[in-house]
Amino acid sequence: MRALVFTGPGKATVEEVPPPVAGPGQVVIDVDRVGVCGTDVELFTGAMSYLETGESSYPIRPGHEWCGVVTALGDGVDRSWLGKRVTGDTMIGCGQCRRCRRGRHWVCESLRELGIRGLPGALAQQLAYPARFLHALPSSVGAEAGAMVEPGGNALRSVLAADVSAGDRLLVLGTGTIGLLAALFARARGVSVHLMGLPAGLAKARELGFEDVWTREALPDVPWDGVIDATNATTSPSLALELVEPGRRIVYIGLSSTPSTIDTRALVLKDVTAVGILGASAGLEGAIEAYASGAVDPRPLVAATVGLEEIVEVFEGRRYDGGPKVLVDPRL
């Protein structure tokens, strides 16, 4: 089968690789759609911190935002999965360690991450995947939305962590995929959503019906009941702390390629809670439900759907107008 492979920093090729076989507890999935994420870009460029620590190394087969159809079962897998449309968790825990036993498999002591470290990813025609991390997709969630469940789970977790209620004022820093999805999930809950970002992203936010969109210079001086930092800017974490109301919450979901700092004295003296979000695990079911009900529609964020060969051009710098997300159909 064909699969995308990162062979080194700045090097991506489509290669013929052996098709996967479902081992015990696994399924094989025919992949329908895969989303390209900022993490994939960092793995391609070599900027990903896991490459520095040795947790990831080339060659890498990327892709962790996906949906598809189960076409083969390994030993011990419930036969009801066969033929189902599914997506799945990126974070694959061992199930045995203290963290997994306490329901936090996404910070497992021996964590594997699909398409990032330890497991070949979904930017391929087929994927071998552990059945216990599957999530079924209802018929009302099509292929585009199915591939957006993983970023949606991250965004939903961020909104929940911000602890804002209907009528509260939430500021989202960043208008990429996660920032816009967080805004959509928050709006669906009755929150007053404001976004701060760059002009192109703010234009997309306006298309999605958000009126309160700002550059840093134009940001109004009003109380922010919660702040979500969904940027990769080193200055955003400290800005979030500066802006949030005392006694409220900051959520950090974005990652910069170099260390960022905050003044913990301000954190203490404002009695602010700072929350980090790693992975979509606890938000996947909620994202599927919101997509299925129509409360949140992620499809307008998709700028283009391309084939495996074309995605190499995306990693090399090609851009599409219309939204922050590019999807891949590996069958093309």
N, C-alpha and C positions, 0 to 999 in steps of 0.2 A: 504494500500500500504506500501511498505518498504521505509524507509528514514534513513539517517545517523543522529545521534543525539550526540552532545557533552553534557554530563551530568555533567561535572566538569573538572578541570584542569587535562589533561592527560587521560581523560576517554571518549571513543567513542564507541557507539554501533549502530547496525542496528536494528531498531524497526519497528513494525507494527503500523501505525498511520492512522487516518481516511483520506480517499482520499479528495482532495480539491474540493470545489464547487465554480463555477464562480459567484461572486457577481456582483452587478451593475458596469459596466465599466471594468469588468475583463474577462479574458479568462482562461481556463485550458489548460495546455501544457503537452503532453507526452514527457518526457525528453529523448533526444538521447545521448547527451554527456555533461559532466561537467568537467571543469578543476579544478585542485587543486592549490591553490594560497598560497603565503607566509602569507597572512592575515588569511586564514583558519588554517594554522599551528599555528599562534600566538593565535588564538581563542582556539585551542586545548590545547596548552601548558599553557595558562593563561597569556601569556606575552602581549596580545593586550591591548593597552591603554584604549580602551572603557570599558574594564572590571574594570579598576581602577576608571574611572569616573562614572560608573553606566549606561552608554549609552547602554552597552550590559550586559546580565547576563545569566547564565545557567538556564535551558537547551537551547542550541542553535542548530538550524538546518541550517548547513552551505551550501555554494555553490552559487557563483555569476558569474561564467564564464560558459555559457551554450548555448545549442541550442536544439530545439525540434519542435514538430508539434502541432498546435492549434487544439484541439479536442472538445472544448465546449466553448460557448459564454454566458456571462451574459447580463443582460438588458442593452440596449444602445450601444452595441458594433456592429460595422459594420460587416455584415455577410460575407464580402469578406475575413476576416481573417480566417475563418474556413478552416482547411486543409492545411494552409500555413506553410512552414518551416520558423522558426523565431529564433531570439535571442532578447536580451533586455538589457536595461540600468540597472546598479546596483543601481544608485542613483535615488530614487523616491521622487521627490519634491511635495509639496502640491499644487502648481499651483496658489496660492493666495497671497503669501507673496511678499514683495518688490523684493527680489532676483529672485524668480521665474518669476515675471512679467517682469523683465529686462533680461530674457533669461539665467539665471545662476542657474538652478534648482538643480545642483549638490552641491550647498552650501546653499540650502534651510534652512530657520530658523527652520523648523521642519522635517528635512531630515530623511527619512528611507532608509536603505541600505539592499538590498536583501541578505539574508543569513548572515548578520552581525549584524544589529540592526533593530528591528521592523517588519521584514517580514521573514517567513520561506524560506529557501534557496532551491537550485535546486539539491542538492545531495539526490534525491528522484526519485521515478518513475513518479510522476506528480507534477506540479507546478501551483499554482494560481498566476496570474500576471496581473497588470493593463495594459489594451490594449494601452493606450496612450504612453507607453514607449517601445512598440514593434518595432523591425526592421526586415523587411522581408529579407530572404536570397535567392539570385538567385541560380539556379540549379548548377552553376559552383562552388559554395562554399559548399563543403561536410561537413559531421558531424565534422570531426577533425578541419577543419578550422573554422567552425561555432562556436565551443566552444572556439576558440582562438580570436574571435572578440573583446571581452572585454579587454584582455591584449594588443591586437593590437591597440585599441583605445587609451589606456594609452601611448603606445610607440609612436604612431603618434603624439599625442598632445605634447609629450616631444620634438620630432624632430622639430615640427613647432615652439614651444616656444624657441628653441635654435637659431632660426633666422639665419640658415646657408644656403648658396646657393651652387650651383654646383661649384666644385673646392675648396670650403672652407674645412678646416681640422677640423673634429669633433672628440673629444675624448669621448668615452663612458666608464664610470667606472662601472664595473660589467658585468658578462656574464651569468646571469640568464635569465629567460624568457623575462623580460622587456628590459634588456640590449641588448640581441641578436635581439629582434624584433625592437628596436630602430635603431640598426645598419642596419637591412634589409630595413627599411623604408627610412633611410637616404641615403643608397647606391642607392636605386631606384630613388632618386632625384639627383643623380650625385655628392653627397658629398663624399669627401675623408674620409673614416671612419677608426678610430683606436680604439682598445679596450684594456682596462687594466683589468686584473683579475687574478684569480687563474689558475693553469695549466690545470685542467680538463675542465673548461669553455673555456679557450683559445683554447684547442684542438677542441672543438665543433665549435668555431668560424672559425677555419681553415677549418673544414669540409664544412662550409657554404661559403667558398671562400674568407674569409678575410685574407689578408697577414700581415697586420700591427697590430699584437697582441703582447701585452707586459705585463710583470710583472712590479711591481713598480720599481724594481731595474734597469730594462732594458729600461724603458720609455725614448724615446729620448727627448732632450732639443730643442723643436721646438715650434713655435707659435700655440696655439690652439684657433681656431676661435669660438668654442663653446665647452662646457663640459656638459655632462649629467651624473648626479650621480644616478645610478640605483642599488646602493648597500645598505646593512643594517649596514655598518661599521660607527662607531661614528667619525672616523677620515676623512672619505671621503668628507664631506661638506667643511671642511677647505682646504683639498687638492685641490678640484675643484677650489676654489677661488685663491689658489696659482698658479694654472696652466693656468687659462684662460687669454686670451689676454685682455689688457685694452680696455674698451669701448664695450666689447662683453657680452655674456650671459652665465650664469650657470643655469641649470635646475635641480631641486631636485624632483625626483620621488621616490627614495628609502627612507625607514624609518628605523632608528635604534630603538632597544627596549629600549634604554636609551637616554637621551638628548645629542645632539651633538651641537657644538658651531662653530661659525665663528667670525673672527675679522672684525667688521663692518668698522673699520678704513681702512682696505685694500679694502673693497667693495667700499667705497667712493673715496679713492685716486686713485683707478684703474678705476673709473667710470663704474663699472660692474653692470649689471642688473641680479638679482637673481629671478627665477620664480619657484613657487611651483606648482606641478600638483596633483590634487585630482580627480581621477576618469576618466573614458574613455568617458563620455557623449558626448562631442563635437567632439570626434574622431571616433565614432562608424561608421558613414556612410562612412567616408574616408577609414577606415580599410576594410569594406566590399567591397568597390570599388577596393581597391588594391589587395585583395585576388581574387576577381572575374576576374580581368583582367590578373592575373598572375604576376603582378609587384612585389608582395611579396607573398611568400609561407611559411606559418608558420608550415607546417606539419613536416618538419625535426626536429623540436624542441621537438616533442612528443616521449618520451622514451617508454611508454607503455599505453595500455588501459585495465583497470581492472574493476571488479565488485564492488558493494558496500561493500561486506565482505572484499575483498582484500584491499580496501582503508583504512580500519581501521589499517591494517598492515603498510601501508605507513605512516600514522600519528604516528605510534609507532616506526618508524625508518627504515622501509624497503626502499631500494633504487634500482633504475633501471638504467642501463647503456644506453647511447645513446642520452640523451637529458635532459633538465631541467624540462620538463613538463610531468605530469602524468594526463591522462584523465580517466573518469569513464563512463561506460555504465551501467546505473541503472537497465537495463533489465537483465544483467548477474547475 
